[in-house]
Amino acid sequence: MPVDVGVDAYPGLELHGTVDSIGAATGSQFALIPAQNATGNWVKVTQRITVRVKLDEANEANMPELRSGMSATVAVDTGRTTLEKML
């Protein structure tokens, strides 16, 4: 799936790539002692799944050095929209 990446440290720079792999589960699933609510009231909490993005080689000409922990905005084109749910 195609991916567009914007890095907060480099405004105006847009990188392109593809999804290389998707993690097996969220980090809490792999925790030794997973957090659980003792009262039995289960609340949905947003979880993050690791996605590895392979950047296109065409980006190398103008790509600055990227560091681990940089804030980025990543948009993955899945080929579907939320409007399709209404149909």
WOZIMO-V505566 format. One record per helix or strand. SS is the DSSP state (2 for helix, 1 for strand). FROM is the first residue (numbers start at 1). TO is the last residue. If there is no record, write none. Layout:
SS,FROM,TO
SS,FROM,TO
//
This chain:
1,2,7
1,14,26
2,27,30
1,49,55
2,57,61
1,72,76
2,82,86
//
